[in-house]
Amino acid sequence: MTTFLIVLHVIVCIVLILAVLLQSGKAADLAGAFGGGGSQTAFGPRSSQTILSKITTIGAVLFMLTSIGLWILSGKTSSVAKDIPAQPAATETQQPAQKQEPANQTAPAETSKTTTQTEQPQTDQTKK
């Protein structure tokens, strides 16, 4: 049903575009060429409808109906995101374990701090 409605919608769009482009404007007479409205009223002169204006009206109504139909049908279909299973969020137990160093070993940066602290008082005593 959706495929049929999409094909119909595209055909209606093409017909509507052609019907609008083929129509001549309201000011296509000689007075319109010089910027004057002439004897036209506010809403344009009353004249019989041409076949192109009837096609435009029917095409506009069909365009609106197919657009509303596609909108209704799009709500009934399932979304792609609904089909994806939800994955649990990563917790601390799921993270890879980090290497733990034994408590009796000290980091190299700590040992260098202690040696510089012990060396400074010795150099001060030797200079005196």
C-alpha positions as CSV (number, residue, x, y, z in Angstrom):
1,M,0.0,0.0,0.0
2,T,2.8,2.4,0.9
3,T,4.6,1.7,-2.4
4,F,1.5,2.4,-4.4
5,L,0.9,5.7,-2.5
6,I,4.5,6.8,-3.1
7,V,4.3,6.1,-6.8
8,L,0.9,8.0,-7.0
9,H,2.4,10.9,-5.0
10,V,5.4,11.2,-7.4
11,I,3.1,11.2,-10.4
12,V,0.8,13.8,-8.9
13,C,3.9,16.0,-8.1
14,I,5.1,15.8,-11.7
15,V,1.6,16.6,-13.1
16,L,1.2,19.5,-10.6
17,I,4.6,21.0,-11.5
18,L,3.9,20.8,-15.2
19,A,0.4,22.3,-14.9
20,V,1.7,25.2,-12.9
21,L,4.6,25.9,-15.2
22,L,2.4,25.8,-18.3
23,Q,-0.1,28.3,-17.1
24,S,0.2,31.9,-18.1
25,G,0.2,34.5,-15.3
26,K,-2.7,36.8,-14.6
27,A,-0.8,39.8,-16.0
28,A,0.2,38.2,-19.3
29,D,-1.8,40.7,-21.4
30,L,-0.4,44.0,-22.8
31,A,-1.2,46.1,-19.7
32,G,0.8,43.6,-17.6
33,A,3.8,44.1,-19.7
34,F,4.0,47.8,-18.7
35,G,3.3,47.1,-15.0
36,G,-0.4,48.2,-15.0
37,G,-3.2,46.0,-13.8
38,G,-5.7,47.6,-16.2
39,S,-9.2,46.7,-15.6
40,Q,-8.4,43.7,-13.3
41,T,-10.1,43.6,-9.9
42,A,-8.3,42.8,-6.7
43,F,-8.7,39.0,-7.2
44,G,-8.1,39.0,-11.0
45,P,-10.6,39.0,-13.8
46,R,-13.4,36.6,-13.8
47,S,-13.1,34.1,-16.6
48,S,-13.9,30.5,-17.3
49,Q,-11.5,28.0,-15.9
50,T,-9.2,26.5,-18.4
51,I,-8.2,22.8,-18.4
52,L,-4.8,23.7,-16.8
53,S,-6.4,25.5,-13.9
54,K,-8.7,22.5,-13.3
55,I,-5.7,20.1,-13.4
56,T,-3.9,22.4,-11.0
57,T,-6.8,22.3,-8.5
58,I,-7.2,18.6,-8.7
59,G,-3.5,18.0,-8.5
60,A,-3.2,20.2,-5.4
61,V,-6.0,18.3,-3.7
62,L,-4.5,14.9,-4.6
63,F,-1.1,16.1,-3.5
64,M,-2.5,17.0,0.0
65,L,-4.4,13.8,0.3
66,T,-1.4,11.6,-0.7
67,S,0.8,13.6,1.7
68,I,-1.6,13.0,4.6
69,G,-1.9,9.3,3.6
70,L,1.9,8.8,3.6
71,W,2.1,10.6,6.9
72,I,-0.5,8.2,8.4
73,L,1.1,5.1,6.9
74,S,4.6,6.2,8.2
75,G,3.3,6.2,11.7
76,K,2.1,2.6,11.5
77,T,5.4,1.1,10.4
78,S,8.0,0.3,12.9
79,S,11.2,2.3,13.2
80,V,14.6,1.0,12.5
81,A,15.7,2.1,16.0
82,K,13.0,0.0,17.6
83,D,14.4,-3.2,16.0
84,I,17.8,-2.7,17.6
85,P,18.1,-4.5,21.0
86,A,19.0,-2.3,23.9
87,Q,22.5,-2.9,25.2
88,P,23.1,-2.4,28.9
89,A,25.2,0.5,29.9
90,A,28.8,-0.3,30.8
91,T,29.4,-0.6,34.5
92,E,32.5,-0.9,36.6
93,T,32.3,-4.7,36.7
94,Q,32.2,-4.9,32.9
95,Q,35.3,-2.8,32.4
96,P,38.6,-4.6,31.9
97,A,40.6,-5.1,35.1
98,Q,43.6,-2.9,35.5
99,K,47.0,-4.2,36.7
100,Q,47.4,-3.8,40.4
101,E,50.9,-3.4,41.7
102,P,51.9,-5.1,45.0
103,A,51.8,-2.8,48.0
104,N,55.5,-3.3,48.9
105,Q,56.8,-1.9,45.7
106,T,57.2,1.9,45.4
107,A,56.9,3.9,42.2
108,P,60.1,5.2,40.7
109,A,59.0,8.8,41.1
110,E,58.6,8.3,44.8
111,T,62.1,6.9,45.2
112,S,63.7,9.8,43.4
113,K,61.9,12.2,45.6
114,T,63.2,10.5,48.7
115,T,66.8,10.4,47.5
116,T,66.8,14.1,46.6
117,Q,65.5,15.0,50.0
118,T,68.1,12.9,51.8
119,E,70.9,14.2,49.5
120,Q,70.2,17.8,50.1
121,P,70.8,17.8,53.9
122,Q,74.0,15.8,53.4
123,T,75.4,18.3,50.9
124,D,74.5,21.2,53.2
125,Q,76.4,19.5,56.0
126,T,79.4,18.8,53.9
127,K,79.7,22.4,52.8
128,K,79.8,23.8,56.3
